Amino acid sequence: MSLRTKTLTALLVAAFAVPATSFARWIPDNSEQGGTEVVDASNTKSRAQVIQELEQAKMEPSWASRQGEETGTLPIAGAEQTKTRAQVRQELASMSAEEKAYLQGFYTGA
C-alpha cells in the first residue's frame, strides 16, 4: 500500500469515527423532553367510579365556562349568524373615512 492510500484510509476512518463517538456519552435517563410515563399505583378507583365523578363534574355550572385543554373541547366560534347580509352592507356603507382607513391598515401592514 502506498502512503497516499494509507493516509486516505486513516482520514476516512477518522471521519466516520468522530460522529459515531459523539453519541457515546448519551445515556437515556428519562430527563429528555417528553418525560416518562408516570404510573400511579396508589390510585384505587375503578373505571366506573372515575366515569361517575366525571359526569358529576360535567353537571356543575362551572364546567361549561372552562374550555380548551381543561375539558378537551374548544369553543365553536360563529356557530350562529347574528347579522343578516343587508345589515352588514348597511354598516359598511355608513362607516366614516377614519374607520375605513383603520380597517384598511390591517390589510396593508400599516
Steps between C-alpha positions, in 0.01 A plus 500: 500500500619844417526787741215678325263202547595461866445869566167501319385190690597654834314822417187309397507291818535815709220674307261214575617449858454860620121515449455150640688582820312824557197297609698275731430716809123513447331266740122520519409602854138607441587868536444578132214714381181302513580336830394153591180320560401546860326206656309590813452174687329674793180560301240245606194637318332287240418621152130521588574725799710733287230522233238573767714783643551640151127506434441678832765758413344562159165581663651791693445847347870581501573211264346680201709812558832313497604408149814399321760277657315463830193335349638377168250710301549822311237769452328515164528859383226636279267204533198724445454806285415814687467741207346475158687583183299819461593615851871445431480692172321786677775516765771507234323778310458711813868479610697821525821558305706461818345159575564385143863613520541321832366174359704541182811519719448135597537392138783726391722443802498869589 
